[in-house]
């Protein structure tokens, strides 16, 4: 099987798998929400624990059904990796079969830590029993998903500040809901983008190795590094990347030549330009370091690694903005899925927040991915720069003690 036919098998097979698991997970979430509303007029709050999950599903308990749906959604990125590993093996592409297997091992380590870890007491509960609050979460998630999937940052980067800063959701619950949203954002966006052959699967897998390692390291460091120190570093990175995006030349951006030792050259059809775009990612080693930094910040701050890896692919690796965004969205679900399972074990997934967030993020992500086909890359670059600037300014204001207290 040739590299091009391998890519074709990935786009067709993975897209179908993602859509199938997404449909199953969302159906369970919606049915669980409907059952809870029918029986009590409220969405369920806490998730069902593993020891009672199957029994609860058997008796059609709303919380158990919704919990099972969320777990199916979180299992989608690892199962997609299994599919890709098998596809590479059938094509005798042992390098990327090994990379896919290594990513599975890293995800499995995170999941094992979740299953073996003692369940925590969770975080403070949040009263989302009012329809207006649930509607606000849904609308916020839809907006976050539509923007996140277009600029490759993951909906959680926008949803978490909205939930915590405007709706009063406790930070830990907001981060947990944001993590689930990132996974759904990735699944929806990737399945849509793959129909147009935009994500660079090989490059995404290659960069995901250091990104996942960084996410694990960040999770270990978060307890010992001062939050304000982290905010300062993160703000400097975001504002620097935003400045680079604003000031970079608009004439020549994507690179189309150079050595390609890993076979990660890409091409796609840009409907907005009505032309085919070919590119060759540059400086893979710097891209890997960017993945490591992005993953570390993901573990430290609860944001998708795309906050760093997307601008790195755009500015340093000289990829077209649409290919960079689609590849970043593809990577996001893998980066966050393991930590989202840990949030579940420690009781941080509040279904009264997660359910409207998941439903909203799905519709927003699907709309954003479709809209992205019709927007010029320059427009998306400007949006990305503005978003990076906004996030950086928010962190600076928190350092100065301005605005809602940071927790």
WONOR-V678848 format. One record per helix or strand of 2 or more residues. SS is the DSSP state (@ for helix, = for strand). FROM is the first residue (numbers start at 1). LEN is the number of residues. Records with the same first field share a line. If there is no record, write none. Layout:
# WONOR-V678848
SS = FROM-LEN  FROM-LEN
This chain:
# WONOR-V678848
@ = 3-38  50-9  62-29  94-23  131-21  156-11  171-25  201-21  227-21  284-18  306-10  321-25  351-22  377-23
= = 266-5  275-5
